[in-house]
Amino acid sequence: MAKHKRGEARREHILAVADRLFRRQGYTATSMRQIAAEAGFGAAVSGLYNHFSNKAAIFEALLISRSPYQDLFDALEQVEGETFDVFLRNWFDTLWPIFETHLDFLQLLFIELQEFEGKTLGRFLGGFLPQYVALFSGISRMPDVRQDLPLPVLIRTVASVMIGYLFTEIIARRALAENAPIPMSLGDEWIAGLVSILTRGMSDLPDGE
């Protein structure tokens, strides 16, 4: 048991080192030799192979271990709302604190999309797909949701807006904080505006004009 715990601790240490290196200098620029050195193996790269078969396996394990998705779905079970408008507001109020503590995970997603073209992400997100479909199937039956929208459109639209907002939140906090002419970070007014756009659109023209 003690040996198993030491192995798990060493494995987590390797992931922490790789996490820091991948996000600081990118996947390609990070070598197994560098990970081994900074993880305390010295020049013995072979020590890494006791825990991971290659660098891609390290990255995949890192992506899975740092994923907030299970926390998100646990939280989603608590979200209520009889209308789409109310549900979305409660959704953002509930999920945003979780996303806020996992902004670094989005950097790993950037790397994954660039280096693996979404393949690693697709493999482990597949396990969550049934939960996504079940959730949005319920949303699609809410009285104020357009019934002409195919379910995949509804799923991708809400997910795209949420993910896109998270990426711009990173930019707003880290790149535009001092130079933006208007406040860019998320707050109650931003959440209310985002929900309003999702449920009512941006145009104030009547339908058909």
C-alpha positions as CSV (number, residue, x, y, z in Angstrom):
1,M,0.0,0.0,0.0
2,A,2.8,2.4,0.9
3,K,4.6,1.6,-2.4
4,H,1.4,2.3,-4.3
5,K,0.9,5.6,-2.6
6,R,4.5,6.6,-3.3
7,G,3.9,5.7,-7.0
8,E,0.8,7.8,-7.1
9,A,2.6,10.7,-5.5
10,R,5.4,10.4,-8.0
11,R,3.0,10.2,-10.9
12,E,1.2,13.3,-9.7
13,H,4.5,15.2,-9.3
14,I,5.4,14.3,-12.9
15,L,2.1,15.7,-14.1
16,A,2.5,18.9,-12.1
17,V,6.0,19.4,-13.7
18,A,4.7,18.6,-17.1
19,D,1.7,20.9,-16.6
20,R,4.0,23.8,-15.8
21,L,6.3,23.1,-18.7
22,F,3.6,22.5,-21.3
23,R,1.8,25.7,-20.4
24,R,5.0,27.8,-20.2
25,Q,6.8,26.7,-23.4
26,G,4.4,24.5,-25.3
27,Y,4.1,20.8,-26.0
28,T,6.7,20.5,-28.8
29,A,9.3,22.5,-27.0
30,T,9.1,20.3,-23.9
31,S,11.1,17.1,-24.0
32,M,10.9,14.0,-21.9
33,R,14.5,14.7,-20.8
34,Q,13.4,18.1,-19.4
35,I,10.4,16.7,-17.6
36,A,12.6,14.0,-16.1
37,A,15.2,16.5,-14.9
38,E,12.7,18.9,-13.4
39,A,10.7,16.0,-11.8
40,G,13.8,14.8,-10.0
41,F,14.9,11.9,-12.1
42,G,18.1,13.7,-13.3
43,A,19.3,12.3,-16.6
44,A,17.4,9.0,-16.1
45,V,14.6,9.5,-18.6
46,S,13.9,5.9,-18.2
47,G,12.4,6.6,-14.8
48,L,9.5,8.4,-16.5
49,Y,8.6,5.2,-18.4
50,N,7.8,3.5,-15.1
51,H,4.8,5.8,-15.0
52,F,4.0,6.9,-18.6
53,S,4.7,5.2,-21.9
54,N,5.6,8.5,-23.7
55,K,5.1,12.3,-23.7
56,A,1.7,12.0,-25.4
57,A,0.6,9.7,-22.5
58,I,1.7,12.3,-20.0
59,F,-0.3,15.0,-21.8
60,E,-3.4,12.8,-22.0
61,A,-3.2,11.9,-18.3
62,L,-2.7,15.6,-17.5
63,L,-5.7,16.7,-19.6
64,I,-7.9,14.1,-17.9
65,S,-6.7,14.8,-14.4
66,R,-7.1,18.6,-14.7
67,S,-10.5,18.3,-16.4
68,P,-13.3,20.1,-14.5
69,Y,-16.1,18.3,-16.4
70,Q,-17.2,15.9,-13.6
71,D,-17.4,18.9,-11.2
72,L,-19.4,20.7,-13.8
73,F,-21.9,17.9,-14.2
74,D,-22.2,17.4,-10.4
75,A,-23.0,21.1,-10.2
76,L,-25.4,21.0,-13.1
77,E,-27.6,18.5,-11.2
78,Q,-28.3,21.3,-8.8
79,V,-29.3,23.9,-11.5
80,E,-33.0,24.5,-11.7
81,G,-35.3,26.8,-13.8
82,E,-38.7,26.4,-15.3
83,T,-37.8,28.6,-18.3
84,F,-34.8,28.8,-20.5
85,D,-34.0,32.3,-19.4
86,V,-34.0,31.4,-15.7
87,F,-32.2,28.1,-16.3
88,L,-29.4,29.9,-18.2
89,R,-28.9,32.5,-15.5
90,N,-28.8,29.8,-12.8
91,W,-26.4,27.8,-15.1
92,F,-23.9,30.7,-15.3
93,D,-24.2,31.6,-11.7
94,T,-23.5,27.9,-10.7
95,L,-20.9,27.0,-13.3
96,W,-18.8,30.2,-13.4
97,P,-17.0,29.7,-10.0
98,I,-16.0,26.2,-11.2
99,F,-14.7,27.5,-14.5
100,E,-12.9,30.4,-12.8
101,T,-10.8,27.9,-10.8
102,H,-9.9,26.0,-13.9
103,L,-8.9,28.7,-16.4
104,D,-5.4,27.1,-16.7
105,F,-7.2,24.0,-18.1
106,L,-8.2,26.0,-21.1
107,Q,-4.5,26.6,-21.9
108,L,-4.1,22.8,-22.0
109,L,-7.1,22.7,-24.4
110,F,-5.3,25.1,-26.7
111,I,-2.3,22.9,-26.8
112,E,-4.4,19.8,-27.4
113,L,-6.2,21.3,-30.3
114,Q,-2.9,22.5,-31.8
115,E,-0.8,19.4,-31.3
116,F,-3.4,16.6,-31.4
117,E,-6.3,18.2,-33.5
118,G,-8.8,17.5,-30.7
119,K,-8.2,13.7,-30.8
120,T,-7.3,13.3,-27.1
121,L,-10.1,15.6,-26.1
122,G,-12.6,13.8,-28.2
123,R,-11.7,10.4,-26.6
124,F,-12.4,11.3,-23.1
125,L,-15.2,13.7,-23.7
126,G,-17.1,10.9,-25.4
127,G,-17.9,9.5,-21.9
128,F,-19.7,12.7,-21.1
129,L,-21.8,12.9,-24.3
130,P,-24.8,11.0,-22.9
131,Q,-25.0,13.4,-20.0
132,Y,-24.8,16.4,-22.4
133,V,-27.6,15.0,-24.6
134,A,-29.8,14.2,-21.6
135,L,-29.3,17.7,-20.2
136,F,-30.1,19.5,-23.4
137,S,-33.0,17.2,-24.3
138,G,-34.6,18.6,-21.1
139,I,-33.7,22.1,-22.0
140,S,-35.2,21.7,-25.5
141,R,-38.6,21.0,-24.0
142,M,-38.7,24.2,-22.0
143,P,-41.7,26.4,-23.0
144,D,-39.6,29.4,-24.2
145,V,-37.1,27.4,-26.3
146,R,-37.7,27.5,-30.1
147,Q,-39.0,24.1,-31.2
148,D,-37.6,24.5,-34.7
149,L,-34.0,24.2,-33.4
150,P,-32.4,20.8,-33.9
151,L,-31.0,19.5,-30.6
152,P,-27.3,19.5,-31.9
153,V,-27.7,23.2,-32.8
154,L,-28.9,24.0,-29.3
155,I,-26.1,22.0,-27.7
156,R,-23.4,23.6,-29.8
157,T,-24.7,27.1,-29.6
158,V,-24.8,27.1,-25.8
159,A,-21.5,25.3,-25.4
160,S,-19.8,27.6,-28.0
161,V,-21.0,30.7,-26.2
162,M,-19.9,29.4,-22.8
163,I,-16.4,28.3,-24.1
164,G,-15.9,31.4,-26.2
165,Y,-16.8,33.6,-23.2
166,L,-14.2,31.7,-21.1
167,F,-11.5,32.3,-23.6
168,T,-12.2,36.0,-23.8
169,E,-12.3,36.1,-20.0
170,I,-8.7,34.9,-20.0
171,I,-7.8,37.5,-22.5
172,A,-9.7,40.2,-20.6
173,R,-8.0,39.4,-17.3
174,R,-4.4,38.8,-18.6
175,A,-4.0,40.9,-21.7
176,L,-6.6,43.7,-21.6
177,A,-7.0,44.4,-17.9
178,E,-5.0,47.6,-18.0
179,N,-5.6,48.8,-21.6
180,A,-9.2,48.0,-22.3
181,P,-11.4,51.1,-22.8
182,I,-14.3,49.4,-21.1
183,P,-14.5,46.8,-18.3
184,M,-14.1,43.4,-19.9
185,S,-14.2,40.9,-17.0
186,L,-17.3,38.9,-16.1
187,G,-19.7,40.2,-13.5
188,D,-23.5,40.2,-12.9
189,E,-24.2,42.7,-15.7
190,W,-22.1,40.6,-18.1
191,I,-23.9,37.4,-17.2
192,A,-27.3,39.1,-17.5
193,G,-26.4,40.5,-20.9
194,L,-25.0,37.2,-22.1
195,V,-28.2,35.4,-21.1
196,S,-30.3,38.0,-22.7
197,I,-28.4,37.7,-26.0
198,L,-28.7,33.9,-26.0
199,T,-32.5,34.0,-25.3
200,R,-33.5,37.1,-27.2
201,G,-30.8,37.9,-29.7
202,M,-29.1,41.2,-30.3
203,S,-31.5,42.9,-32.7
204,D,-34.5,44.9,-31.5
205,L,-36.3,44.6,-34.8
206,P,-39.5,42.6,-35.0
207,D,-39.2,39.2,-36.7
208,G,-39.1,39.4,-40.5
209,E,-37.6,42.9,-40.7
